[in-house]
């Protein structure tokens, strides 16, 4: 249904509704009342007013909500002169590229402290005032730093930064040691047994990625030697022949016979369902997996040959071409579909299995 309300019911979670108050007063209570009446199984616990212009407007809206909706107003955020978090076509500009990120976080902290009733919001969430959720312990990002075990490289920098943290954690639970890699900063691959390339913005870093010829050649050579590589979206683009931007062509790794361009509107946006039908190194035929795709890139040209195959039949979504996704070459599988390791445990199983097999072959075991 794509419904946040349905998600709240499924999780049995209380809801805070954030309402845009631009040029309205009593109408806000009508919108809130409509949400209450539309589905009474949704537990609406409070309201946060946003883009409030004046104290008088705030007072009128609060009174209307209290009288007509019997709900507490747990915050009123004024209209801001400047958005502390700049946006780009896929949402917020990633923090890796946002030079003023510390100042933005400070600004939002101040907004929260000044305009939101955080103690009451924490009570709504079932937490004691002042208590915040605890993150995973350990080293930075929860990654292990020992040198024992199977080593799986993850390309992670400002060009490639879309990863589900759970995916990395699931690899670690299976004994993998995570090694971070950057094609923007390094001239060759480190000693690894497999490589995972997630999503990101290779198009905004096309010049730097193209200019790092030594890293591209190192990765190309490793793939030809059988290195297992799993790539999603931006990673798929990086493994292709090139990216075309404003009539200029930027060469990429070149192991997949596919060229990409960029559009101003999304080419694919939503949930996907794929069925494994082609022979590949990571999944068994017949597996059905659910994921998502969200990209502005489009395929300009693809030249299939006897060495290239498609692993996935796309029953929901777009895929790469002709409702196919998961382009395979040797031990590479690259797709537009992003998968989450909790919902698709075979993803981590397959990547670790391929890494261990490659490691044994290299060691002559």
Secondary structure in CASP SS format (residue, H / E / C, confidence):
PFRMAT SS
TARGET T0000
AUTHOR 0000-0000-0000
METHOD secondary structure of the structure
MODEL  1
X C 1.00
X C 1.00
X C 1.00
X H 1.00
X H 1.00
X H 1.00
X H 1.00
X H 1.00
X H 1.00
X H 1.00
X H 1.00
X C 1.00
X C 1.00
X C 1.00
X E 1.00
X E 1.00
X E 1.00
X E 1.00
X E 1.00
X E 1.00
X C 1.00
X C 1.00
X C 1.00
X C 1.00
X C 1.00
X H 1.00
X H 1.00
X H 1.00
X H 1.00
X H 1.00
X H 1.00
X H 1.00
X H 1.00
X H 1.00
X H 1.00
X H 1.00
X H 1.00
X H 1.00
X C 1.00
X C 1.00
X C 1.00
X C 1.00
X C 1.00
X E 1.00
X E 1.00
X E 1.00
X E 1.00
X E 1.00
X E 1.00
X E 1.00
X E 1.00
X E 1.00
X C 1.00
X C 1.00
X H 1.00
X H 1.00
X H 1.00
X H 1.00
X H 1.00
X H 1.00
X H 1.00
X H 1.00
X H 1.00
X H 1.00
X H 1.00
X H 1.00
X H 1.00
X H 1.00
X H 1.00
X C 1.00
X C 1.00
X C 1.00
X E 1.00
X E 1.00
X E 1.00
X E 1.00
X E 1.00
X E 1.00
X C 1.00
X C 1.00
X C 1.00
X C 1.00
X C 1.00
X C 1.00
X C 1.00
X C 1.00
X E 1.00
X E 1.00
X C 1.00
X C 1.00
X E 1.00
X E 1.00
X C 1.00
X C 1.00
X C 1.00
X C 1.00
X C 1.00
X C 1.00
X C 1.00
X C 1.00
X H 1.00
X H 1.00
X H 1.00
X H 1.00
X H 1.00
X H 1.00
X H 1.00
X H 1.00
X H 1.00
X H 1.00
X H 1.00
X H 1.00
X H 1.00
X H 1.00
X H 1.00
X E 1.00
X C 1.00
X H 1.00
X H 1.00
X H 1.00
X H 1.00
X H 1.00
X H 1.00
X H 1.00
X C 1.00
X C 1.00
X C 1.00
X C 1.00
X C 1.00
X C 1.00
X C 1.00
X C 1.00
X C 1.00
X C 1.00
X C 1.00
X C 1.00
X C 1.00
X C 1.00
X C 1.00
X H 1.00
X H 1.00
X H 1.00
X C 1.00
X C 1.00
X C 1.00
X C 1.00
X C 1.00
X C 1.00
X C 1.00
X C 1.00
X E 1.00
X E 1.00
X E 1.00
X E 1.00
X E 1.00
X C 1.00
X C 1.00
X C 1.00
X C 1.00
X E 1.00
X E 1.00
X E 1.00
X C 1.00
X C 1.00
X H 1.00
X H 1.00
X H 1.00
X H 1.00
X H 1.00
X H 1.00
X H 1.00
X H 1.00
X H 1.00
X C 1.00
X C 1.00
X C 1.00
X E 1.00
X E 1.00
X E 1.00
X E 1.00
X E 1.00
X C 1.00
X C 1.00
X C 1.00
X C 1.00
X C 1.00
X C 1.00
X C 1.00
X C 1.00
X C 1.00
X C 1.00
X C 1.00
X C 1.00
X E 1.00
X E 1.00
X E 1.00
X E 1.00
X C 1.00
X E 1.00
X E 1.00
X C 1.00
X H 1.00
X H 1.00
X H 1.00
X H 1.00
X H 1.00
X H 1.00
X H 1.00
X H 1.00
X H 1.00
X H 1.00
X C 1.00
X H 1.00
X H 1.00
X H 1.00
X H 1.00
X H 1.00
X H 1.00
X H 1.00
X H 1.00
X H 1.00
X H 1.00
X H 1.00
X H 1.00
X C 1.00
X C 1.00
X C 1.00
X E 1.00
X E 1.00
X E 1.00
X E 1.00
X E 1.00
X C 1.00
X H 1.00
X H 1.00
X H 1.00
X H 1.00
X H 1.00
X H 1.00
X C 1.00
X C 1.00
X E 1.00
X E 1.00
X E 1.00
X E 1.00
X C 1.00
X C 1.00
X E 1.00
X E 1.00
X E 1.00
X E 1.00
X C 1.00
X C 1.00
X C 1.00
X C 1.00
X C 1.00
X C 1.00
X E 1.00
X E 1.00
X E 1.00
X E 1.00
X E 1.00
X C 1.00
X C 1.00
X C 1.00
X C 1.00
X C 1.00
X E 1.00
X E 1.00
X E 1.00
X E 1.00
X E 1.00
X E 1.00
X E 1.00
X E 1.00
X E 1.00
X C 1.00
X C 1.00
X C 1.00
X C 1.00
X C 1.00
X C 1.00
X C 1.00
X C 1.00
X C 1.00
X C 1.00
X C 1.00
X E 1.00
X E 1.00
X E 1.00
X E 1.00
X E 1.00
X E 1.00
X E 1.00
X E 1.00
X C 1.00
X E 1.00
X E 1.00
X E 1.00
X E 1.00
X E 1.00
X E 1.00
X C 1.00
X C 1.00
X C 1.00
X C 1.00
X C 1.00
X C 1.00
X E 1.00
X E 1.00
X E 1.00
X E 1.00
X E 1.00
X E 1.00
X E 1.00
X E 1.00
X C 1.00
X C 1.00
X C 1.00
X C 1.00
X E 1.00
X C 1.00
X C 1.00
X E 1.00
X E 1.00
X E 1.00
X E 1.00
X E 1.00
X E 1.00
X C 1.00
X C 1.00
X E 1.00
X E 1.00
X E 1.00
X E 1.00
X C 1.00
X C 1.00
X E 1.00
X E 1.00
X C 1.00
X C 1.00
X C 1.00
X C 1.00
X C 1.00
X H 1.00
X H 1.00
X H 1.00
X H 1.00
X H 1.00
X H 1.00
X H 1.00
X H 1.00
X H 1.00
X H 1.00
X H 1.00
X H 1.00
X H 1.00
X H 1.00
X H 1.00
X H 1.00
X H 1.00
X H 1.00
X H 1.00
X C 1.00
X C 1.00
END
